[in-house]
Amino acid sequence: MLISFKYYYFYILTLNIMNIDPINWKILECLQRNARQSNTDIARIVGISSPAIAERIRKMEDLGIIEGYKAKISHLETGHQLKAIITLRVFMGRLKPFFEKVKEYNEVINCYRITGNENIILEVVLKNQKHLEQFIDQLINYGETKTHIVLSQVVDNNPIVKK
């Protein structure tokens, strides 16, 4: 039974890769650039009918190729004057408690577990320098921090493209 599950899992992975044909890649590129684009607009770019676009998008959603759609919000326009990247080297035995706590921090917009000396990278937005200091004071309960203030964004959500 376990062997058949492995083969089934391999089949699903293969199916996902096989379904990203050149047309689906064009659809994905359009959606990554503007997820609010109408199926009609995508159809014009790709060169197939709007219903065919809708069906392909639905299939890619069902297969987990398309994981969701999100709005991009300006941290500056919402009153968050600082964006920072904080690395955290978590103390021994504090990783699981940190994973539970980090989900409660409204400041955290992304959190990654990584390899290397530090084991966490946080992308955070903060109102000001005082807010940053208060946030770091909370983090030092879990480990050693290094903070990097973001001056500007050079690359912004580059689309994943077929290689």
PyRosetta script that sets phi, psi and omega in degrees:
from pyrosetta import init, pose_from_sequence

init()
pose = pose_from_sequence("MLISFKYYYFYILTLNIMNIDPINWKILECLQRNARQSNTDIARIVGISSPAIAERIRKMEDLGIIEGYKAKISHLETGHQLKAIITLRVFMGRLKPFFEKVKEYNEVINCYRITGNENIILEVVLKNQKHLEQFIDQLINYGETKTHIVLSQVVDNNPIVKK")
pose.set_psi(1, -42.7)
pose.set_omega(1, 179.1)
pose.set_phi(2, -62.3)
pose.set_psi(2, -40.1)
pose.set_omega(2, 179.9)
pose.set_phi(3, -63.1)
pose.set_psi(3, -42.9)
pose.set_omega(3, -179.4)
pose.set_phi(4, -66.0)
pose.set_psi(4, -33.8)
pose.set_omega(4, 176.5)
pose.set_phi(5, -63.6)
pose.set_psi(5, -43.2)
pose.set_omega(5, 178.9)
pose.set_phi(6, -59.5)
pose.set_psi(6, -44.3)
pose.set_omega(6, 179.1)
pose.set_phi(7, -65.1)
pose.set_psi(7, -39.4)
pose.set_omega(7, 178.8)
pose.set_phi(8, -63.3)
pose.set_psi(8, -44.5)
pose.set_omega(8, 178.7)
pose.set_phi(9, -61.0)
pose.set_psi(9, -43.9)
pose.set_omega(9, 177.5)
pose.set_phi(10, -61.1)
pose.set_psi(10, -40.6)
pose.set_omega(10, 179.2)
pose.set_phi(11, -61.5)
pose.set_psi(11, -43.6)
pose.set_omega(11, 179.9)
pose.set_phi(12, -63.9)
pose.set_psi(12, -44.9)
pose.set_omega(12, 177.8)
pose.set_phi(13, -60.2)
pose.set_psi(13, -44.0)
pose.set_omega(13, 179.0)
pose.set_phi(14, -63.1)
pose.set_psi(14, -41.5)
pose.set_omega(14, 179.1)
pose.set_phi(15, -60.4)
pose.set_psi(15, -43.4)
pose.set_omega(15, 178.9)
pose.set_phi(16, -59.7)
pose.set_psi(16, -47.7)
pose.set_omega(16, -178.7)
pose.set_phi(17, -64.8)
pose.set_psi(17, -42.7)
pose.set_omega(17, -177.7)
pose.set_phi(18, -65.3)
pose.set_psi(18, -31.4)
pose.set_omega(18, -177.5)
pose.set_phi(19, -76.9)
pose.set_psi(19, -8.0)
pose.set_omega(19, 176.5)
pose.set_phi(20, -92.6)
pose.set_psi(20, 71.7)
pose.set_omega(20, 177.5)
pose.set_phi(21, -80.1)
pose.set_psi(21, 176.6)
pose.set_omega(21, -177.7)
pose.set_phi(22, -56.1)
pose.set_psi(22, -35.1)
pose.set_omega(22, 178.8)
pose.set_phi(23, -67.8)
pose.set_psi(23, -44.8)
pose.set_omega(23, 178.4)
pose.set_phi(24, -62.7)
pose.set_psi(24, -37.1)
pose.set_omega(24, 176.8)
pose.set_phi(25, -62.0)
pose.set_psi(25, -40.5)
pose.set_omega(25, 178.3)
pose.set_phi(26, -63.6)
pose.set_psi(26, -40.8)
pose.set_omega(26, 177.9)
pose.set_phi(27, -62.7)
pose.set_psi(27, -45.8)
pose.set_omega(27, 179.9)
pose.set_phi(28, -61.3)
pose.set_psi(28, -40.7)
pose.set_omega(28, 178.2)
pose.set_phi(29, -62.2)
pose.set_psi(29, -42.8)
pose.set_omega(29, 178.3)
pose.set_phi(30, -61.7)
pose.set_psi(30, -47.6)
pose.set_omega(30, -177.7)
pose.set_phi(31, -66.0)
pose.set_psi(31, -35.3)
pose.set_omega(31, 179.3)
pose.set_phi(32, -69.1)
pose.set_psi(32, -30.3)
pose.set_omega(32, 178.4)
pose.set_phi(33, -78.8)
pose.set_psi(33, -35.7)
pose.set_omega(33, 179.5)
pose.set_phi(34, -157.8)
pose.set_psi(34, 98.5)
pose.set_omega(34, -176.9)
pose.set_phi(35, -70.6)
pose.set_psi(35, -12.9)
pose.set_omega(35, 179.1)
pose.set_phi(36, -92.2)
pose.set_psi(36, 2.1)
pose.set_omega(36, 178.8)
pose.set_phi(37, -61.3)
pose.set_psi(37, 139.3)
pose.set_omega(37, -180.0)
pose.set_phi(38, -73.7)
pose.set_psi(38, 155.6)
pose.set_omega(38, 176.0)
pose.set_phi(39, -59.7)
pose.set_psi(39, -33.0)
pose.set_omega(39, 178.3)
pose.set_phi(40, -64.1)
pose.set_psi(40, -44.5)
pose.set_omega(40, 178.6)
pose.set_phi(41, -64.1)
pose.set_psi(41, -42.5)
pose.set_omega(41, 178.8)
pose.set_phi(42, -64.3)
pose.set_psi(42, -40.4)
pose.set_omega(42, 179.6)
pose.set_phi(43, -60.0)
pose.set_psi(43, -40.6)
pose.set_omega(43, 177.8)
pose.set_phi(44, -62.0)
pose.set_psi(44, -41.7)
pose.set_omega(44, -179.1)
pose.set_phi(45, -69.6)
pose.set_psi(45, -44.1)
pose.set_omega(45, -174.0)
pose.set_phi(46, -80.5)
pose.set_psi(46, -33.9)
pose.set_omega(46, 178.3)
pose.set_phi(47, 95.2)
pose.set_psi(47, 23.3)
pose.set_omega(47, 172.9)
pose.set_phi(48, -130.5)
pose.set_psi(48, 174.1)
pose.set_omega(48, -174.3)
pose.set_phi(49, -70.8)
pose.set_psi(49, 157.5)
pose.set_omega(49, 178.4)
pose.set_phi(50, -61.5)
pose.set_psi(50, -43.1)
pose.set_omega(50, 176.5)
pose.set_phi(51, -62.2)
pose.set_psi(51, -35.2)
pose.set_omega(51, 177.8)
pose.set_phi(52, -66.1)
pose.set_psi(52, -38.1)
pose.set_omega(52, 176.5)
pose.set_phi(53, -61.8)
pose.set_psi(53, -48.3)
pose.set_omega(53, -178.8)
pose.set_phi(54, -59.0)
pose.set_psi(54, -42.3)
pose.set_omega(54, 179.7)
pose.set_phi(55, -65.8)
pose.set_psi(55, -43.2)
pose.set_omega(55, 179.3)
pose.set_phi(56, -64.6)
pose.set_psi(56, -41.4)
pose.set_omega(56, 177.9)
pose.set_phi(57, -62.6)
pose.set_psi(57, -44.7)
pose.set_omega(57, 179.9)
pose.set_phi(58, -60.0)
pose.set_psi(58, -43.5)
pose.set_omega(58, 179.0)
pose.set_phi(59, -63.7)
pose.set_psi(59, -41.6)
pose.set_omega(59, 179.1)
pose.set_phi(60, -67.3)
pose.set_psi(60, -32.0)
pose.set_omega(60, 174.0)
pose.set_phi(61, -66.6)
pose.set_psi(61, -45.8)
pose.set_omega(61, 180.0)
pose.set_phi(62, -61.2)
pose.set_psi(62, -35.8)
pose.set_omega(62, -179.3)
pose.set_phi(63, -81.7)
pose.set_psi(63, -7.2)
pose.set_omega(63, 180.0)
pose.set_phi(64, 83.7)
pose.set_psi(64, 7.6)
pose.set_omega(64, 176.1)
pose.set_phi(65, -68.5)
pose.set_psi(65, -46.1)
pose.set_omega(65, 172.5)
pose.set_phi(66, -96.1)
pose.set_psi(66, 115.7)
pose.set_omega(66, -175.3)
pose.set_phi(67, -90.5)
pose.set_psi(67, -19.3)
pose.set_omega(67, -179.4)
pose.set_phi(68, 163.0)
pose.set_psi(68, -176.0)
pose.set_omega(68, -179.3)
pose.set_phi(69, -134.4)
pose.set_psi(69, 137.2)
pose.set_omega(69, -178.5)
pose.set_phi(70, -137.3)
pose.set_psi(70, 152.8)
pose.set_omega(70, 173.3)
pose.set_phi(71, -87.7)
pose.set_psi(71, 144.2)
pose.set_omega(71, 176.4)
pose.set_phi(72, -97.2)
pose.set_psi(72, 121.6)
pose.set_omega(72, -174.8)
pose.set_phi(73, -110.4)
pose.set_psi(73, 137.6)
pose.set_omega(73, 177.5)
pose.set_phi(74, -77.4)
pose.set_psi(74, 120.1)
pose.set_omega(74, 177.8)
pose.set_phi(75, -66.5)
pose.set_psi(75, -33.0)
pose.set_omega(75, 179.8)
pose.set_phi(76, -65.7)
pose.set_psi(76, -43.2)
pose.set_omega(76, -177.5)
pose.set_phi(77, -73.5)
pose.set_psi(77, -12.1)
pose.set_omega(77, 177.1)
pose.set_phi(78, -102.1)
pose.set_psi(78, 12.4)
pose.set_omega(78, 174.7)
pose.set_phi(79, 88.9)
pose.set_psi(79, 12.5)
pose.set_omega(79, 178.4)
pose.set_phi(80, -103.6)
pose.set_psi(80, 99.2)
pose.set_omega(80, -173.3)
pose.set_phi(81, -78.3)
pose.set_psi(81, -17.5)
pose.set_omega(81, -179.4)
pose.set_phi(82, -119.4)
pose.set_psi(82, 139.0)
pose.set_omega(82, 167.5)
pose.set_phi(83, -121.2)
pose.set_psi(83, 135.4)
pose.set_omega(83, -177.3)
pose.set_phi(84, -138.8)
pose.set_psi(84, 154.1)
pose.set_omega(84, 170.7)
pose.set_phi(85, -110.1)
pose.set_psi(85, 123.3)
pose.set_omega(85, -179.2)
pose.set_phi(86, -119.9)
pose.set_psi(86, 125.9)
pose.set_omega(86, 172.9)
pose.set_phi(87, -98.5)
pose.set_psi(87, 146.8)
pose.set_omega(87, -177.0)
pose.set_phi(88, -132.2)
pose.set_psi(88, 126.6)
pose.set_omega(88, 172.3)
pose.set_phi(89, -101.9)
pose.set_psi(89, 101.1)
pose.set_omega(89, -171.2)
pose.set_phi(90, -72.8)
pose.set_psi(90, 137.2)
pose.set_omega(90, 176.6)
pose.set_phi(91, -65.4)
pose.set_psi(91, 151.7)
pose.set_omega(91, 177.5)
pose.set_phi(92, -53.9)
pose.set_psi(92, 129.3)
pose.set_omega(92, 177.7)
pose.set_phi(93, 82.3)
pose.set_psi(93, 1.8)
pose.set_omega(93, -177.1)
pose.set_phi(94, -108.2)
pose.set_psi(94, 0.4)
pose.set_omega(94, -176.0)
pose.set_phi(95, -66.7)
pose.set_psi(95, -50.7)
pose.set_omega(95, -179.9)
pose.set_phi(96, -62.2)
pose.set_psi(96, -45.2)
pose.set_omega(96, 175.7)
pose.set_phi(97, -60.1)
pose.set_psi(97, -35.9)
pose.set_omega(97, 178.3)
pose.set_phi(98, -64.5)
pose.set_psi(98, -44.4)
pose.set_omega(98, 179.8)
pose.set_phi(99, -57.9)
pose.set_psi(99, -35.7)
pose.set_omega(99, 178.0)
pose.set_phi(100, -71.2)
pose.set_psi(100, -41.9)
pose.set_omega(100, -175.7)
pose.set_phi(101, -73.8)
pose.set_psi(101, -38.0)
pose.set_omega(101, -173.5)
pose.set_phi(102, -59.4)
pose.set_psi(102, -28.6)
pose.set_omega(102, 179.7)
pose.set_phi(103, -68.0)
pose.set_psi(103, -17.9)
pose.set_omega(103, -179.2)
pose.set_phi(104, -89.1)
pose.set_psi(104, -15.0)
pose.set_omega(104, -177.9)
pose.set_phi(105, -78.0)
pose.set_psi(105, 114.8)
pose.set_omega(105, 178.0)
pose.set_phi(106, -68.3)
pose.set_psi(106, -21.5)
pose.set_omega(106, -178.4)
pose.set_phi(107, -71.0)
pose.set_psi(107, -25.5)
pose.set_omega(107, -173.5)
pose.set_phi(108, -82.0)
pose.set_psi(108, 120.0)
pose.set_omega(108, 175.9)
pose.set_phi(109, -101.7)
pose.set_psi(109, -23.0)
pose.set_omega(109, 173.3)
pose.set_phi(110, -149.2)
pose.set_psi(110, 144.3)
pose.set_omega(110, 176.8)
pose.set_phi(111, -140.6)
pose.set_psi(111, 129.7)
pose.set_omega(111, -178.0)
pose.set_phi(112, -126.0)
pose.set_psi(112, 138.7)
pose.set_omega(112, 169.3)
pose.set_phi(113, -91.5)
pose.set_psi(113, 129.0)
pose.set_omega(113, -172.1)
pose.set_phi(114, -129.7)
pose.set_psi(114, 171.1)
pose.set_omega(114, 173.5)
pose.set_phi(115, -95.0)
pose.set_psi(115, 165.8)
pose.set_omega(115, 178.3)
pose.set_phi(116, 110.2)
pose.set_psi(116, -167.7)
pose.set_omega(116, -178.5)
pose.set_phi(117, -63.5)
pose.set_psi(117, -45.0)
pose.set_omega(117, 173.2)
pose.set_phi(118, -87.3)
pose.set_psi(118, 152.0)
pose.set_omega(118, 179.8)
pose.set_phi(119, -118.5)
pose.set_psi(119, 1.5)
pose.set_omega(119, 178.7)
pose.set_phi(120, -138.4)
pose.set_psi(120, 138.3)
pose.set_omega(120, 167.8)
pose.set_phi(121, -120.4)
pose.set_psi(121, 129.5)
pose.set_omega(121, 177.6)
pose.set_phi(122, -115.4)
pose.set_psi(122, 134.8)
pose.set_omega(122, 169.0)
pose.set_phi(123, -106.1)
pose.set_psi(123, 120.8)
pose.set_omega(123, -173.0)
pose.set_phi(124, -129.3)
pose.set_psi(124, 153.9)
pose.set_omega(124, 171.7)
pose.set_phi(125, -121.2)
pose.set_psi(125, 137.8)
pose.set_omega(125, -173.1)
pose.set_phi(126, -137.9)
pose.set_psi(126, 153.1)
pose.set_omega(126, -177.5)
pose.set_phi(127, -69.6)
pose.set_psi(127, -39.7)
pose.set_omega(127, -176.0)
pose.set_phi(128, -166.1)
pose.set_psi(128, -174.8)
pose.set_omega(128, -177.3)
pose.set_phi(129, -64.7)
pose.set_psi(129, -38.6)
pose.set_omega(129, 178.1)
pose.set_phi(130, -61.4)
pose.set_psi(130, -42.8)
pose.set_omega(130, 177.9)
pose.set_phi(131, -61.7)
pose.set_psi(131, -41.0)
pose.set_omega(131, 176.7)
pose.set_phi(132, -59.8)
pose.set_psi(132, -45.8)
pose.set_omega(132, 179.8)
pose.set_phi(133, -60.5)
pose.set_psi(133, -44.5)
pose.set_omega(133, 179.2)
pose.set_phi(134, -63.4)
pose.set_psi(134, -39.2)
pose.set_omega(134, 179.9)
pose.set_phi(135, -66.9)
pose.set_psi(135, -44.0)
pose.set_omega(135, 178.5)
pose.set_phi(136, -62.2)
pose.set_psi(136, -37.2)
pose.set_omega(136, 177.3)
pose.set_phi(137, -59.2)
pose.set_psi(137, -31.9)
pose.set_omega(137, 176.4)
pose.set_phi(138, -74.0)
pose.set_psi(138, -39.6)
pose.set_omega(138, -177.1)
pose.set_phi(139, -68.6)
pose.set_psi(139, -32.0)
pose.set_omega(139, -175.2)
pose.set_phi(140, -66.5)
pose.set_psi(140, -10.1)
pose.set_omega(140, 171.7)
pose.set_phi(141, -69.4)
pose.set_psi(141, -19.5)
pose.set_omega(141, -175.2)
pose.set_phi(142, -108.0)
pose.set_psi(142, -19.4)
pose.set_omega(142, -179.4)
pose.set_phi(143, 169.8)
pose.set_psi(143, -172.1)
pose.set_omega(143, 179.3)
pose.set_phi(144, -86.9)
pose.set_psi(144, 135.6)
pose.set_omega(144, -177.6)
pose.set_phi(145, -111.8)
pose.set_psi(145, 153.1)
pose.set_omega(145, 166.9)
pose.set_phi(146, -132.2)
pose.set_psi(146, 128.9)
pose.set_omega(146, -174.5)
pose.set_phi(147, -114.9)
pose.set_psi(147, 136.6)
pose.set_omega(147, 179.1)
pose.set_phi(148, -128.7)
pose.set_psi(148, 118.4)
pose.set_omega(148, 177.8)
pose.set_phi(149, -79.4)
pose.set_psi(149, 131.2)
pose.set_omega(149, 178.3)
pose.set_phi(150, -80.4)
pose.set_psi(150, 123.3)
pose.set_omega(150, 177.2)
pose.set_phi(151, -87.4)
pose.set_psi(151, -42.4)
pose.set_omega(151, 177.6)
pose.set_phi(152, -159.9)
pose.set_psi(152, 162.5)
pose.set_omega(152, 179.5)
pose.set_phi(153, -103.0)
pose.set_psi(153, 120.7)
pose.set_omega(153, -176.4)
pose.set_phi(154, -87.8)
pose.set_psi(154, -42.6)
pose.set_omega(154, 177.5)
pose.set_phi(155, -123.0)
pose.set_psi(155, 131.9)
pose.set_omega(155, -176.7)
pose.set_phi(156, -124.5)
pose.set_psi(156, 106.2)
pose.set_omega(156, 176.6)
pose.set_phi(157, 45.9)
pose.set_psi(157, 55.0)
pose.set_omega(157, 174.3)
pose.set_phi(158, -54.4)
pose.set_psi(158, 136.6)
pose.set_omega(158, 179.2)
pose.set_phi(159, -67.0)
pose.set_psi(159, 146.9)
pose.set_omega(159, 171.7)
pose.set_phi(160, -79.0)
pose.set_psi(160, 124.9)
pose.set_omega(160, -177.4)
pose.set_phi(161, -122.5)
pose.set_psi(161, 159.8)
pose.set_omega(161, 178.0)
pose.set_phi(162, -67.3)
pose.set_psi(162, 133.8)
pose.set_omega(162, 177.6)
pose.set_phi(163, -96.3)
pose.dump_pdb("model.pdb")
